[in-house]
Amino acid sequence: MHINFSDQVAVITGGSKGIGLATAKQFVQSGAKVVICSRSQNNLDNAVNEIELSQNVLAIQCDIGISSDVDNLFEKTLATFGKIDILINNAAPTSWGPLINEVDEAAWLEAVNAKFIGYIRCTKLAVEDMLLRKSGRIINIVGMGGRGPNKRYLTGGPINAAVLSLTKSLANNYGPDGILIAALSPGPIDTGHHENILNWMAQESGISFSKAMENFINGIPLRRYGNPDEVANAIAFLASDKSSYITGSEILVDGGRFRSL
Ligand SMILES: NC(=O)c1ccc[n+]([C@@H]2O[C@H](COP(=O)([O-])OP(=O)(O)OC[C@H]3O[C@@H](n4cnc5c(N)ncnc54)[C@H](OP(=O)(O)O)[C@@H]3O)[C@@H](O)[C@H]2O)c1
């Protein structure tokens, strides 16, 4: 299947690392003009160095938890490329570990502000432009913790569930306007966070790190972590004209790990 993003402009939040960076590389290769953002200028500089055809990439420092940063991100995108066809809401902090008595109110508010309100901030501004052409794609990167709660993914799980609900209601709202909105939930993807998770699992079960890793891998039907490119492939499909009758849905890219219907 050939995906062609020529003449398309995509904003990818958290595009300096992991899944966002893999997606940015793939979109640029398919002809898109791509805007990436993240909080660290250093991470952005490294990312631009890694992307071929970097003349088609605009990197903007932006914390999606700060309204004025997000306003600046979209103003600069429109000033440079003139429109927004695709938004990939992907930027999020990792939040594995603390239990309910270890998460204070400030931490809850910070977590909700970053992923949930952050996705809403970006969506509002992207939709404003997409409505002008009655066309657009928004992909919300979620995570299995939304459907499969875990006591140690306390802030992340409920926020993911909220993003799924948001995806469905926005898809209903904007379908008649030609704006298609979908969710994609990665399973365990090798972007460097799993060491922390496996450490917790080892500690909790009183086993070694390598045994925790073995147990974890054995719980994945495909018996391995996914890589960011495998998620980027599915994001590209959802953002392309090949998915023209898909909106409000969630696609799992998890090696079969999530066992429920
Ligand atoms: N990897 C997995 O196994 C997995 C599983 C389920 C769901 N997910 C979801 O997939 C998405 C990407 O995860 P990943 O593993 O690729 O993460 P990652 O490798 O840590 O990359 C996260 C990216 O987001 C940026 N970022 C973080 N907070 C930000 C903020 N407030 N504003 C702007 N940029 C911000 C980071 O750059 P800076 O640090 O420079 O800001 C970085 O570019 C997230 O939504 C995550 O919840 C991942």
PDBQT file of the ligand as one rigid body, heavy atoms in Angstrom, charges set to zero:
ROOT
HETATM    1  N1  LIG A 301       6.134   3.454  24.402  1.00  0.00    +0.000 N 
HETATM    2  C1  LIG A 301       5.106   2.744  24.833  1.00  0.00    +0.000 C 
HETATM    3  O1  LIG A 301       5.248   1.549  25.154  1.00  0.00    +0.000 OA
HETATM    4  C2  LIG A 301       3.736   3.362  24.898  1.00  0.00    +0.000 A 
HETATM    5  C3  LIG A 301       2.690   2.541  25.332  1.00  0.00    +0.000 A 
HETATM    6  C4  LIG A 301       1.413   3.086  25.420  1.00  0.00    +0.000 A 
HETATM    7  C5  LIG A 301       1.200   4.409  25.070  1.00  0.00    +0.000 A 
HETATM    8  N2  LIG A 301       2.238   5.170  24.650  1.00  0.00    +0.000 N 
HETATM    9  C6  LIG A 301       1.929   6.569  24.295  1.00  0.00    +0.000 C 
HETATM   10  O2  LIG A 301       2.600   6.907  23.102  1.00  0.00    +0.000 OA
HETATM   11  C7  LIG A 301       2.935   8.309  23.123  1.00  0.00    +0.000 C 
HETATM   12  C8  LIG A 301       4.414   8.477  22.829  1.00  0.00    +0.000 C 
HETATM   13  O3  LIG A 301       5.155   7.688  23.730  1.00  0.00    +0.000 OA
HETATM   14  P1  LIG A 301       6.711   7.373  23.521  1.00  0.00    +0.000 P 
HETATM   15  O4  LIG A 301       6.965   6.080  24.192  1.00  0.00    +0.000 OA
HETATM   16  O5  LIG A 301       7.091   7.567  22.098  1.00  0.00    +0.000 OA
HETATM   17  O6  LIG A 301       7.338   8.520  24.438  1.00  0.00    +0.000 OA
HETATM   18  P2  LIG A 301       8.835   9.159  24.438  1.00  0.00    +0.000 P 
HETATM   19  O7  LIG A 301       9.787   8.309  23.698  1.00  0.00    +0.000 OA
HETATM   20  O8  LIG A 301       9.120   9.499  25.853  1.00  0.00    +0.000 OA
HETATM   21  O9  LIG A 301       8.627  10.501  23.662  1.00  0.00    +0.000 OA
HETATM   22  C9  LIG A 301       7.758  11.461  24.210  1.00  0.00    +0.000 C 
HETATM   23  C10 LIG A 301       7.866  12.708  23.371  1.00  0.00    +0.000 C 
HETATM   24  O10 LIG A 301       6.930  13.663  23.892  1.00  0.00    +0.000 OA
HETATM   25  C11 LIG A 301       7.628  14.873  24.238  1.00  0.00    +0.000 C 
HETATM   26  N3  LIG A 301       6.877  15.447  25.365  1.00  0.00    +0.000 N 
HETATM   27  C12 LIG A 301       6.643  14.920  26.582  1.00  0.00    +0.000 A 
HETATM   28  N4  LIG A 301       5.882  15.745  27.310  1.00  0.00    +0.000 NA
HETATM   29  C13 LIG A 301       5.633  16.835  26.521  1.00  0.00    +0.000 A 
HETATM   30  C14 LIG A 301       4.902  18.039  26.708  1.00  0.00    +0.000 A 
HETATM   31  N5  LIG A 301       4.273  18.313  27.855  1.00  0.00    +0.000 N 
HETATM   32  N6  LIG A 301       4.845  18.921  25.675  1.00  0.00    +0.000 NA
HETATM   33  C15 LIG A 301       5.457  18.668  24.510  1.00  0.00    +0.000 A 
HETATM   34  N7  LIG A 301       6.179  17.539  24.272  1.00  0.00    +0.000 NA
HETATM   35  C16 LIG A 301       6.261  16.654  25.278  1.00  0.00    +0.000 A 
HETATM   36  C17 LIG A 301       9.063  14.416  24.527  1.00  0.00    +0.000 C 
HETATM   37  O11 LIG A 301      10.034  15.428  24.312  1.00  0.00    +0.000 OA
HETATM   38  P3  LIG A 301      10.487  16.447  25.477  1.00  0.00    +0.000 P 
HETATM   39  O12 LIG A 301      10.915  15.614  26.628  1.00  0.00    +0.000 OA
HETATM   40  O13 LIG A 301      11.611  17.230  24.819  1.00  0.00    +0.000 OA
HETATM   41  O14 LIG A 301       9.311  17.301  25.768  1.00  0.00    +0.000 OA
HETATM   42  C18 LIG A 301       9.227  13.357  23.424  1.00  0.00    +0.000 C 
HETATM   43  O15 LIG A 301       9.473  13.948  22.184  1.00  0.00    +0.000 OA
HETATM   44  C19 LIG A 301       2.505   8.835  24.485  1.00  0.00    +0.000 C 
HETATM   45  O16 LIG A 301       1.225   9.426  24.378  1.00  0.00    +0.000 OA
HETATM   46  C20 LIG A 301       2.429   7.569  25.346  1.00  0.00    +0.000 C 
HETATM   47  O17 LIG A 301       1.523   7.681  26.419  1.00  0.00    +0.000 OA
HETATM   48  C21 LIG A 301       3.514   4.690  24.558  1.00  0.00    +0.000 A 
ENDROOT
TORSDOF 0
